[in-house]
Amino acid sequence: MGRRSEAVPRGIYLGTPIYVAKADGALLEDVDGNRYLDLAGGIGCLNVGHRSPGVVQAIHAQVDRHMHTCFQVLPYESYVRLAERMNELAPGKFRKKTFFLNSGAEAVENAVKVARAYTRRPAIIAFEDAFHGRTMMTMALTSKTHPYKAGFEPFPGDVYRVPFAYCYRCSYSLKYPECGVYCAHHLEDSFKRVVAAESVAAVIAEPVLGEGGFVTPPSEFFRIVVEICRKHGILFIADEVQTGFGRTGALFACERYGIEPDLLVTAKSLGGGLPLGAVTGRAEIMDAAGEGGLGGTFGGNPVCVEAGLAVLDAFEQDSLCARAKQLGEGFAQRARRWQQQWPQIGEIRGLGGMQAMELVRSRESREPAASETKAIVRYCYEHGVIVLSAGSYGNVIRLLMPLVTTDEQLEEALAVLEAALQAVLQSRGVAVQTV
Ligand SMILES: Cc1ncc(COP(=O)(O)O)c(C=O)c1O
């Protein structure tokens, strides 16, 4: 740890002071031989698990063939094959094209480039509590100020922000379903008061907010938003960097909402542990950028592409989407019992295997319980379970466990989480109600 702080800037956040030695499936082992259950998956990058056998085999085989040529300089067939498979799998029965990048942020940046090239319009609308990355454009699209944006200004212009369907903390103080999903319809109003519709290239959204705390909009929210976009010739970009690849119980969360994005952004679990991002979209939109206008030196590196192909094979073979639903339900059932017991569990929410609980000081005030959340994360890693916090107020515990987590492992992890709630909430003087 001393060497780390000497050699690495403090801006690189330290989640857990544990040095990893090896990992397999849902398990990690540290350099001292301690064992951990991993419910973080490198922030949702390991839906197929650590060192998924097919991924490891594919990487080894590719390393023995060639490792880098730059696809624009010397192409290789595997890149085209992965693009074809992504085109086939992405929602929508229209002709699609795909290209690859190195990260989620880079993929978001490129989706914006493509949307602007196609529409010849400048503006992008993003949502409150959104997270889209740490590059200049993606910081502009991201909502949370600290630590992501503050001090790094100025950002690129023509980014506008509207409220998301965060029902637990509704920006309009309305209640679903009586509100009639006012926040979705309100997009129309933004074209009068915020930015003209004919200036907007795209609306970008995460189907379920990732860093924003797994906020899960009502089922009709995105259908309304997409309808409004279509009416005004605005593209809809789905950022499925965190929701993608089976996490929500379908390969893409858009399927769960019954929507077809014009552009789909993926990364994280696409690479099965290697850096790989992608933009997939309607062919005519994707071809709007001129020759040489897209790409990069390493995007779609052959080793990462082989890992991506192996990830898709794993999804075809192993019913991981169904498993995501089971794991999510396993957590939600248990968490609902905890909610009866501890009033500080304000909301349990999620979609499929993307589940979270928002912690508050009291049910009435809904004051975010950020320090308690931190203490719970800490208790968990001190007792062998890695969990992540999230949310604009830092008061959400989110689970991104590998979808190969067994029932026994989930049970073991939830027992630790329950003990963490007990230890932290109890020590802060809250009377436990009998269930
Ligand atoms: C929804 C979403 N978009 C974009 C990103 C940025 O991805 P990366 O960190 O690979 O640049 C993230 C990362 O957490 C994300 O959750």
The ligand as an SDF file (V2000), in Angstrom:
LIG
                    3D

 16 16  0  0  0  0  0  0  0  0999 V2000
  -22.9700    2.9010  -18.3670 C   0  0  0  0  0  0  0  0  0  0  0  0
  -21.4980    3.1400  -18.5260 C   0  0  0  0  0  0  0  0  0  0  0  0
  -21.0580    3.7710  -19.6120 N   0  0  0  0  0  0  0  0  0  0  0  0
  -19.7540    4.0010  -19.8240 C   0  0  0  0  0  0  0  0  0  0  0  0
  -18.8220    3.5900  -18.9010 C   0  0  0  0  0  0  0  0  0  0  0  0
  -17.3650    3.8600  -19.1420 C   0  0  0  0  0  0  0  0  0  0  0  0
  -16.7150    2.6680  -19.4190 O   0  0  0  0  0  0  0  0  0  0  0  0
  -15.1260    2.5500  -19.3000 P   0  0  0  0  0  0  0  0  0  0  0  0
  -14.7940    2.6770  -17.8600 O   0  0  0  0  0  0  0  0  0  0  0  0
  -14.8100    1.2200  -19.8940 O   0  0  0  0  0  0  0  0  0  0  0  0
  -14.5630    3.6720  -20.1000 O   0  0  0  0  0  0  0  0  0  0  0  0
  -19.2270    2.9300  -17.7370 C   0  0  0  0  0  0  0  0  0  0  0  0
  -18.2540    2.5020  -16.7280 C   0  0  0  0  0  0  0  0  0  0  0  0
  -18.5540    2.2000  -15.6030 O   0  0  0  0  0  0  0  0  0  0  0  0
  -20.6090    2.6920  -17.5610 C   0  0  0  0  0  0  0  0  0  0  0  0
  -21.0660    2.0600  -16.4670 O   0  0  0  0  0  0  0  0  0  0  0  0
  1  2  1  0
  2  3  1  0
  2 15  2  0
  3  4  2  0
  4  5  1  0
  5  6  1  0
  5 12  2  0
  6  7  1  0
  7  8  1  0
  8  9  2  0
  8 10  1  0
  8 11  1  0
 12 13  1  0
 12 15  1  0
 13 14  2  0
 15 16  1  0
M  END
$$$$
